[in-house]
Amino acid sequence: MKPETAGNGAATATRCDLCDAPTTDERGLCTHVRDSSYLHPDAPQLDGDRPLTACSAEHLTELIKKMRARPFVDEELWAGKVARALAAHPQGLSLYALAMETELTQDQIAQAALWAGRTDAPHAAPAPFQRSTALGSEHGDRSG
């Protein structure tokens, strides 16, 4: 969803996620789909819940079909959460602090690191996923 704004900053329209045509409240169709690659920019509790906007029922159907063809991979979502936390803390985080920041278990963080490090992963790992930081000692050891 790409909101457009008027000169005063008020939202006036959004754009279709398929064709980029402008939509309005009266004309646009919106829904949410599960997507493990989606990180919400402001609300981490909405990670994995991608909003879709379309200019027509046909475009909405096409968008939903494309998203349903993509598997939801928990480890991908977790890797994104870890990458976001590490980007916000370039000095690094202990494993405990990373778990608190992401609301993931240490096991989920380890699984995310393994997923991100796979060479056959179907999707690129979110940048800047730093395995050595994520899996360092609980005291912030970044040596790996």
C-alpha positions as semicolon CSV with decimal commas, in nm:
position;residue;x (nm);y (nm);z (nm)
1;M;0,000;0,000;0,000
2;K;0,148;0,329;-0,108
3;P;-0,041;0,626;0,041
4;E;-0,040;0,957;-0,143
5;T;-0,071;1,279;0,050
6;A;-0,213;1,621;-0,020
7;G;-0,001;1,930;0,038
8;N;-0,120;1,941;0,399
9;G;-0,001;1,584;0,465
10;A;-0,349;1,430;0,475
11;A;-0,383;1,098;0,293
12;T;-0,580;1,133;-0,028
13;A;-0,537;0,799;-0,202
14;T;-0,340;0,477;-0,214
15;R;-0,209;0,285;-0,512
16;C;-0,289;-0,061;-0,640
17;D;-0,018;-0,307;-0,535
18;L;-0,046;-0,480;-0,873
19;C;-0,065;-0,201;-1,133
20;D;0,019;0,109;-0,925
21;A;-0,304;0,283;-1,031
22;P;-0,434;0,532;-0,776
23;T;-0,728;0,414;-0,567
24;T;-0,966;0,597;-0,338
25;D;-1,168;0,489;-0,037
26;E;-1,470;0,447;-0,263
27;R;-1,282;0,254;-0,533
28;G;-1,003;0,069;-0,355
29;L;-1,023;-0,282;-0,216
30;C;-0,806;-0,387;0,077
31;T;-0,724;-0,708;0,256
32;H;-0,444;-0,867;0,457
33;V;-0,256;-1,187;0,375
34;R;-0,003;-1,395;0,566
35;D;0,349;-1,322;0,435
36;S;0,658;-1,429;0,625
37;S;0,872;-1,174;0,437
38;Y;0,663;-0,876;0,557
39;L;0,780;-0,664;0,850
40;H;0,542;-0,389;0,955
41;P;0,724;-0,054;0,965
42;D;0,566;0,065;1,292
43;A;0,398;-0,227;1,468
44;P;0,606;-0,545;1,511
45;Q;0,297;-0,732;1,633
46;L;0,169;-0,704;1,272
47;D;0,478;-0,863;1,118
48;G;0,376;-1,136;0,875
49;D;0,037;-0,972;0,808
50;R;0,085;-0,791;0,474
51;P;-0,176;-0,532;0,374
52;L;-0,282;-0,542;0,009
53;T;-0,462;-0,271;-0,184
54;A;-0,613;-0,318;-0,528
55;C;-0,798;-0,101;-0,777
56;S;-1,039;-0,379;-0,876
57;A;-1,170;-0,715;-0,763
58;E;-0,970;-0,880;-1,042
59;H;-0,645;-0,723;-0,923
60;L;-0,720;-0,814;-0,562
61;T;-0,783;-1,175;-0,667
62;E;-0,454;-1,180;-0,859
63;L;-0,259;-1,037;-0,564
64;I;-0,411;-1,288;-0,323
65;K;-0,336;-1,573;-0,562
66;K;0,029;-1,465;-0,589
67;M;0,066;-1,438;-0,213
68;R;-0,099;-1,774;-0,145
69;A;0,148;-1,939;-0,385
70;R;0,431;-1,822;-0,163
71;P;0,490;-2,042;0,144
72;F;0,483;-1,889;0,491
73;V;0,814;-1,979;0,654
74;D;0,836;-1,904;1,026
75;E;1,216;-1,892;1,015
76;E;1,202;-1,623;0,745
77;L;0,978;-1,407;0,964
78;W;1,206;-1,463;1,263
79;A;1,513;-1,375;1,051
80;G;1,347;-1,049;0,954
81;K;1,273;-0,967;1,318
82;V;1,635;-1,041;1,412
83;A;1,766;-0,829;1,121
84;R;1,546;-0,536;1,226
85;A;1,667;-0,559;1,587
86;L;2,032;-0,580;1,483
87;A;1,994;-0,284;1,248
88;A;1,854;-0,080;1,537
89;H;2,149;-0,180;1,758
90;P;2,464;-0,168;1,542
91;Q;2,678;-0,210;1,856
92;G;2,529;-0,561;1,886
93;L;2,305;-0,730;2,139
94;S;2,352;-1,020;2,372
95;L;2,147;-1,325;2,286
96;Y;1,924;-1,251;2,585
97;A;1,873;-0,887;2,477
98;L;1,805;-0,998;2,120
99;A;1,541;-1,240;2,246
100;M;1,379;-0,965;2,451
101;E;1,390;-0,716;2,162
102;T;1,240;-0,957;1,908
103;E;1,008;-1,146;2,145
104;L;1,158;-1,467;2,006
105;T;1,299;-1,758;2,199
106;Q;1,670;-1,827;2,178
107;D;1,584;-2,143;1,984
108;Q;1,381;-1,941;1,731
109;I;1,675;-1,702;1,690
110;A;1,906;-1,996;1,624
111;Q;1,660;-2,141;1,370
112;A;1,638;-1,799;1,201
113;A;2,018;-1,786;1,174
114;L;2,027;-2,133;1,023
115;W;1,754;-2,041;0,775
116;A;1,930;-1,716;0,679
117;G;2,258;-1,899;0,627
118;R;2,116;-2,165;0,395
119;T;2,249;-2,142;0,043
120;D;1,934;-2,305;-0,094
121;A;1,692;-2,070;0,086
122;P;1,421;-1,970;-0,165
123;H;1,442;-1,605;-0,060
124;A;1,738;-1,390;0,031
125;A;1,798;-1,342;0,400
126;P;1,698;-1,000;0,526
127;A;1,988;-0,758;0,549
128;P;2,169;-0,692;0,777
129;F;2,132;-1,036;0,933
130;Q;2,455;-1,088;1,123
131;R;2,478;-1,443;1,246
132;S;2,786;-1,380;1,459
133;T;2,605;-1,107;1,653
134;A;2,283;-1,302;1,681
135;L;2,454;-1,614;1,805
136;G;2,731;-1,457;2,014
137;S;2,757;-1,531;2,381
138;E;2,494;-1,398;2,615
139;H;2,744;-1,131;2,717
140;G;2,760;-0,969;2,374
141;D;3,061;-1,157;2,238
142;R;3,056;-1,084;1,866
143;S;3,339;-1,320;1,779
144;G;3,101;-1,585;1,656
